[in-house]
Amino acid sequence: MAGLVRVGVLNDMVESAPKQGPAQGDVTEELRREVEAVRARGRLDAEIEFVHAYGLGLPAGTAAAVERAYAELVEAGVVMIVGPAIGDNALIATPLAERAQVPTLNWAGAERGRGEWMFHLQVGSHEDESLLMARHLKAIGATRIAVVFDQSPIGTRHLEYLYDEAAIIGLEVIAAASVSPLATDAEGEVARVLAGGPDGFVYLGLGLSAPPVAQALTSRGWDGPRIMNTAGLRGYHGDFAEGCDGWLYIDMHSDTNRTLAALRAERGIPPEKALWAAKGHDLGRLVAEGLARAPEFSREGLKLGLEKVKWLPAAEGEDGTLLGFGIQDRGALHGRYLVVRQWVEGRSVEVIR
């Protein structure tokens, strides 16, 4: 019987643990479920303890909070860390993982959040999403687009790649304006970018500023095609979907994915929970398989174990998307892992290409 193995869970969405119930963004249940599935198949005999650290990161919190939480887990002697979940904070944590030499698996959108010790389960992509948005707008007939983007690492990275792809496919970006990631009003910015008469509109950012951008479009009576990055995932909570009705957006789950369909049938998961089930399954599977394949339960051993995870069917993305890593390969999802969907009367509807 192997000894106790400690796995860290870094939550960058809240400042501290709640008095009762799981914290926002907590993934422990998903991790534990997949670890127990591997154990039930006789592939893991170590006792796994999940150790939690909390630090409210960007944009609402601070980089320092993420740094403190990461250091806390390193000091606790964990052999790997799961988190952060937000792209800006994954960029903060990446050099920390490299210095501490602790295998870390973030689930964010930052492709730059990768390194020898930093692994990445893409929950969106600051680079790939912009390519898909540009191509989709072009495919539905847009030729001149306006952009409002968050003045943040997320927003500016998306914009850079949108410009690149637009130039390649002949899509003109006629105007772009930045807003604060925490903006509550975007009337002026939207008015400026609409002045040139675009036939398509793009929002790029974390999503907190998306509702005021959508409201500004509505108040001006602009009814052309509009699309946002995975900020649109916020439609699964609160009244975001109502405020962004009709918007196209980039999602991470597809109704065609047979792995996800089987998972939903097994657990009775409703449509509005499908994305989170897919993400949780894939994240938990990577952690569980990394543990099961590790030659030893050291930090170096876990890094090697994660590198050995290969060609697993992913619940995220279109059917056929694969999950795994490799030597100098730190992006987990391979294939068509991004999906265009649309908010229609509070429901997320997949857009068939």
C-alpha positions in Angstrom: 0.0 0.0 0.0 1.5 3.3 -1.1 1.5 6.2 1.4 -0.3 9.5 1.5 0.0 11.6 -1.6 -1.0 15.3 -1.3 -2.5 17.1 -4.3 -3.0 20.9 -4.1 -6.1 22.7 -5.4 -5.6 26.4 -6.0 -8.8 28.4 -6.1 -8.3 31.9 -7.6 -12.0 32.8 -7.6 -12.5 33.4 -3.9 -10.4 34.9 -1.1 -11.1 32.2 1.5 -13.0 29.0 2.0 -16.7 29.3 2.7 -18.1 28.4 6.1 -20.2 25.7 4.5 -20.5 24.1 1.1 -18.0 24.1 -1.8 -16.5 27.4 -2.9 -17.2 29.0 -6.3 -15.0 27.2 -8.8 -14.2 24.3 -6.5 -13.3 21.2 -8.6 -12.5 18.7 -5.7 -15.6 16.6 -6.3 -14.6 16.1 -10.0 -11.0 15.3 -9.1 -12.0 12.8 -6.4 -14.5 11.0 -8.7 -12.0 10.3 -11.4 -9.3 9.3 -8.9 -11.7 6.8 -7.3 -12.5 5.5 -10.8 -8.9 4.8 -11.5 -8.5 3.2 -8.0 -11.5 1.0 -8.6 -9.7 -0.4 -11.7 -6.7 -1.4 -9.6 -4.4 1.2 -11.1 -3.8 3.3 -8.0 -3.3 2.3 -4.4 -2.1 5.5 -2.8 -4.3 7.5 -0.5 -4.9 10.9 -2.1 -5.4 14.0 0.0 -6.6 17.2 -1.6 -5.1 20.3 0.0 -6.8 23.7 -0.7 -5.5 27.2 -0.9 -7.5 30.3 -1.7 -6.5 33.6 -3.3 -8.8 35.9 -5.1 -6.9 36.7 -8.3 -7.3 39.1 -11.2 -9.4 40.9 -12.3 -11.3 41.5 -9.0 -8.4 40.5 -6.7 -4.6 40.7 -6.9 -1.6 38.9 -8.3 -0.2 38.8 -4.8 -3.2 36.7 -3.6 -2.4 34.1 -6.2 1.2 34.1 -5.3 0.4 33.6 -1.6 -1.9 30.7 -2.3 0.6 29.0 -4.6 3.4 29.3 -2.0 1.1 27.9 0.7 0.6 24.7 -1.4 4.3 24.4 -2.1 5.0 24.6 1.6 2.3 22.0 2.3 4.4 19.5 0.4 2.0 18.7 -2.4 3.3 16.7 -5.4 1.1 18.6 -7.9 -1.2 21.6 -8.0 -4.5 22.0 -9.9 -5.3 25.6 -10.8 -5.6 28.6 -11.4 -8.8 28.8 -13.5 -8.5 32.4 -14.9 -6.0 33.2 -17.7 -4.5 36.2 -16.1 -3.7 34.2 -13.0 -2.3 31.3 -14.9 0.2 33.7 -16.3 1.1 34.7 -12.7 1.4 31.1 -11.6 3.5 29.8 -14.5 6.9 31.2 -13.4 6.0 30.1 -9.8 5.6 26.5 -11.1 8.9 26.8 -12.9 10.8 28.1 -9.9 9.3 25.6 -7.4 9.4 22.7 -9.9 5.9 21.5 -9.0 3.8 20.1 -11.8 0.8 22.4 -12.0 -2.3 22.0 -14.2 -4.2 25.2 -14.9 -7.6 25.2 -16.5 -7.7 28.6 -18.1 -7.5 30.1 -21.6 -3.9 31.3 -21.6 -1.7 29.4 -24.0 1.3 31.2 -22.5 0.4 29.5 -19.2 2.6 26.6 -20.1 6.1 25.5 -19.3 8.2 22.5 -18.3 6.2 22.3 -15.0 3.0 24.1 -16.0 0.4 21.9 -17.8 -2.7 23.4 -19.4 -6.2 22.2 -19.9 -7.6 24.7 -22.3 -10.9 26.3 -21.1 -11.0 28.4 -24.2 -7.9 29.9 -25.8 -6.8 33.5 -26.1 -5.2 32.5 -29.4 -7.5 29.9 -31.0 -10.8 31.5 -30.1 -10.1 34.7 -32.1 -9.3 32.6 -35.2 -12.6 30.8 -34.9 -14.6 34.0 -34.3 -13.0 35.7 -37.4 -13.6 32.7 -39.6 -17.2 32.3 -38.5 -18.1 36.0 -39.1 -16.5 35.8 -42.5 -18.4 32.6 -43.3 -21.8 34.3 -42.5 -21.0 37.3 -44.7 -19.4 39.9 -42.5 -16.6 41.9 -44.1 -16.2 44.9 -41.8 -16.1 44.4 -38.0 -16.0 46.5 -34.9 -14.4 45.3 -31.7 -14.7 46.2 -28.0 -12.1 44.5 -25.8 -11.1 44.4 -22.2 -7.9 46.4 -21.4 -6.3 43.3 -19.8 -3.9 40.5 -20.8 -6.9 38.4 -21.9 -8.5 41.2 -24.0 -5.4 42.4 -25.7 -4.1 38.9 -26.5 -7.4 38.0 -28.1 -7.3 41.2 -30.1 -3.8 40.5 -31.4 -4.8 37.2 -32.8 -8.1 38.5 -34.2 -6.1 41.2 -36.2 -3.8 38.5 -37.5 -6.5 36.2 -38.7 -8.7 39.0 -40.1 -5.8 40.1 -42.2 -5.3 36.6 -43.6 -8.9 35.9 -44.5 -9.8 39.4 -45.7 -11.9 40.6 -42.8 -11.5 44.3 -42.1 -11.3 45.5 -38.5 -12.6 49.0 -38.9 -12.5 50.1 -35.3 -11.5 48.8 -31.8 -12.0 50.3 -28.4 -10.9 49.1 -25.0 -13.0 49.0 -21.8 -12.1 48.2 -18.2 -12.6 44.5 -17.4 -14.9 45.8 -14.6 -16.7 48.4 -16.7 -20.4 48.9 -16.0 -21.0 51.3 -18.9 -19.8 51.0 -22.4 -22.0 53.4 -24.3 -19.2 55.7 -25.4 -16.9 52.9 -26.6 -19.7 51.1 -28.5 -20.8 54.4 -30.2 -17.2 55.0 -31.4 -16.7 51.7 -33.0 -20.1 51.7 -34.6 -19.5 55.1 -36.3 -17.8 53.5 -39.3 -20.8 51.2 -40.1 -19.5 47.7 -39.4 -21.5 44.6 -40.5 -20.2 42.5 -37.6 -19.3 43.0 -33.9 -16.9 41.3 -31.6 -16.4 41.5 -27.8 -13.2 40.1 -26.3 -12.5 39.7 -22.6 -13.3 38.0 -19.3 -17.0 38.8 -19.6 -17.8 41.0 -16.6 -17.9 44.0 -19.1 -19.9 42.1 -21.7 -23.4 42.9 -20.5 -22.9 46.7 -20.6 -21.4 46.2 -24.1 -24.5 44.2 -25.1 -26.8 46.8 -23.6 -25.1 49.6 -25.5 -25.6 47.7 -28.8 -29.3 47.2 -27.9 -29.8 50.8 -26.9 -28.4 52.0 -30.3 -30.7 49.5 -32.2 -27.7 47.7 -33.9 -28.9 44.3 -34.9 -26.0 42.8 -37.0 -24.2 39.5 -36.1 -22.3 39.7 -32.8 -19.9 37.2 -31.3 -17.9 37.0 -28.1 -15.2 34.7 -26.8 -15.7 32.2 -24.0 -16.9 35.1 -21.9 -20.2 33.9 -23.2 -20.0 30.9 -20.8 -21.2 33.3 -18.1 -24.6 32.8 -19.7 -25.0 29.6 -17.6 -25.3 31.8 -14.5 -27.6 34.6 -13.5 -29.2 36.9 -16.1 -26.2 37.1 -18.4 -27.9 35.0 -21.1 -30.9 37.3 -21.1 -28.8 40.4 -21.5 -26.8 38.8 -24.3 -29.7 37.1 -26.1 -28.8 36.5 -29.8 -25.1 36.6 -29.2 -22.8 34.0 -30.7 -20.0 32.8 -28.5 -17.3 30.2 -28.1 -18.1 27.3 -25.9 -16.3 24.1 -24.9 -19.0 21.4 -25.3 -20.8 20.0 -28.3 -24.1 18.1 -28.5 -22.3 15.7 -30.9 -19.6 14.5 -28.4 -20.3 10.9 -27.6 -18.1 10.8 -24.5 -20.1 13.7 -23.0 -23.4 12.1 -24.1 -22.5 8.9 -22.2 -21.4 10.9 -19.2 -24.7 12.8 -19.1 -26.7 9.7 -19.5 -24.8 7.9 -16.7 -25.2 10.8 -14.2 -28.5 12.3 -15.3 -26.8 15.7 -16.2 -29.2 18.3 -17.7 -28.3 20.4 -20.7 -27.4 23.5 -18.7 -24.8 21.5 -16.7 -23.2 19.8 -19.7 -20.3 22.2 -20.0 -19.3 21.9 -16.4 -19.6 18.1 -16.5 -17.3 18.0 -19.5 -14.7 20.2 -18.0 -14.8 18.4 -14.6 -14.5 15.0 -16.3 -11.5 16.1 -18.4 -9.7 17.9 -15.6 -10.3 15.0 -13.2 -9.2 12.4 -15.8 -5.9 14.2 -16.4 -5.1 14.4 -12.6 -6.2 10.7 -12.0 -4.3 9.4 -15.0 -1.2 11.5 -14.1 -1.2 9.9 -10.6 -1.8 6.4 -12.0 1.0 6.6 -14.6 3.6 8.3 -12.3 6.6 6.1 -11.8 6.8 7.5 -8.3 4.9 10.0 -6.1 7.4 12.7 -6.2 7.0 16.1 -8.1 9.3 14.8 -10.8 7.3 11.6 -10.9 4.1 13.4 -11.4 5.5 15.5 -14.2 6.5 12.3 -15.9 3.1 10.8 -15.2 1.3 13.7 -16.8 3.5 13.5 -19.9 2.4 9.8 -20.3 -1.3 10.7 -20.5 -2.1 10.1 -24.2 -5.1 10.0 -26.6 -7.9 9.8 -24.1 -11.4 10.7 -25.5 -12.3 14.2 -24.2 -15.8 15.2 -23.1 -15.0 18.7 -24.2 -15.1 19.8 -27.8 -16.6 18.1 -30.8 -16.7 14.4 -31.0 -13.2 13.0 -31.6 -11.4 15.6 -29.5 -8.5 13.9 -27.6 -7.0 14.6 -24.2 -3.3 14.2 -23.2 0.2 15.6 -23.0 3.7 14.6 -24.0 7.3 15.7 -24.0 7.2 19.5 -24.6 3.5 19.2 -25.2 1.6 21.0 -22.4 -1.8 21.7 -24.1 -4.2 18.9 -23.1 -6.9 19.2 -25.8 -6.2 18.2 -29.4 -8.7 18.6 -32.2 -11.8 20.7 -32.6 -12.2 21.6 -28.9 -13.9 25.0 -29.5 -17.5 25.1 -30.4 -19.7 28.0 -31.7 -22.9 28.3 -29.8 -25.6 31.0 -29.4 -27.7 32.3 -26.6 -31.4 32.0 -27.7 -34.1 32.9 -25.2 -31.9 31.7 -22.3 -30.8 28.5 -24.0 -27.4 27.7 -25.4 -27.8 26.3 -29.0 -25.0 24.8 -31.0 -24.4 26.5 -34.3 -23.9 23.9 -37.0 -21.2 24.8 -39.5 
